[in-house]
């Protein structure tokens, strides 16, 4: 049984409130600086993060990793997106780097991992949400954070950053992963 409230490893209280709403159970934000393995596999990254967070906090924990997987680059940057967009390249650089490619398709991905203390990677409960879309030619919008300014979900003409929080959360990659996790937890 997963305890309530669920400890969600994040320093963002807004993200914790969103998680609570989407999971349908109490969630508390637990800031924790975690090392991240270098991998393009979102599930591998969250499994490792969840095991380490549960070990450090001595409690059941929920962790998330998200990013954008670019088709022309074989899924790169994937879980490494933050290192690319928060660094000197930035979201504008990511968009410009796709200019020579004829393919701007990408997928927004959110992976969640829920672990208990003492468990290994195989015992981590994992849920993944994916939203197909494209990378805009240049950043647009001021809402959201990170690469929201360059990701346009399939069927839309605006980036996530041009949408209100309510619009984005109707069917975002994060919404999909939390809904999938809620379904997994209902079975437990």
Secondary structure by P-SEA (a helix, b strand, c coil): cccccbbbbcccaaaaaaaaaaacbbbbbbbbbccccccccaaaaaaaaaaaaaaaacccbbbbbbbbbbcccccccccaaaaaaaccccaaaaaaaaccccccbbbbbbbbbbbccccccccbbbbbbbbbbbbcccccccccccccccccccccccccccccccccccccaaaaaaaaaaaaaaac
